Amino acid sequence: MNVKSRARIGAVVGAAALGLGVMAAPAAQADPVPVTDYRQLAAVGSDTTQDVLNGLGNSVRDAANAKIIASWNATGSATIKTKATNCVINRPNGSSAGIDALRNAVDTASGCVDVARSSRGPVDTTTTDLAFVPFAKDAVTWAKRSDSALPSNLTTADLKGIYECSITSLNGVALTPILPQANSGTRQFFLSSIGVTTPGACVTQGVQENDGTVLDSAGDVVPYSVAQYIAQEKGSVTDRRGAAVLGSIGGVAPRNADTTLNTSFPLARDVYNVVPTAKLTDATIAYTFVGSSSKVCLDTATITNYGFGTVANCGDTTLRAER
């Protein structure tokens, strides 16, 4: 890792720590408030979907009008306590970390995690232990600084070359590609979509995803959730865009003319709430997530308020995997 990489990651970590007190501004709180409000289901994982799950945690209620979902953000304190008894765990940062925390809860029968937020689909189908239940549509594109001379449109072949370091400059600007931390579902989806297995040595890795403030030079490019960008722009969540502007891919813009998500974007993706397959018939899990008439699927106003699109397969339970 070069000096600039160390400085950038250190700055992002420091900004995240300092920003904890600022996170109360948007409608959806970071972590349950108070933290002893354990609720019926504990959710952890994805940075991309943390805010919409916080919103759904406030709006989705049971028959007695009690909130059902307690969702912990990807970043914050090192540990979290997800249930009233025991259940102090390391805070999962990212889709893969959330899924691993859920798998551990299932394997140990701890009950500490009920739901993993995931912005990626399955990567290991050796078992059907977990059900990836789609609830919204997102897209991933690349972002640059608004004052950069880099082009505003790239192809997937361009992005592959950039992240494999075979393309090192565009429009006379030396490229400095950036990737989120290893457990990021956005990172995994983006690399898979552009055909990159191993990023090149020129790539700075390890920043927190969906944070445009990491773009501190003209050659910086980074993958970005379009839904997160929209939510940050409209003030539904903390605005971390900095100078970031979204780029097009293959001549297709990631947003429509009204600035909503373009669900036909080449790198569109479903996002998921992952639950144990054995719990699909659990009354609370089914009521909250399973089927098009589940409480989450019916709350399209909250889903779209956080920049996501709706999906026809919301609540489907056929996609199953180990992780």
Disulfide bonds with the S-S distance in Angstrom:
Cys87-Cys112 2.14
Cys165-Cys202 1.98
Cys297-Cys314 2.00
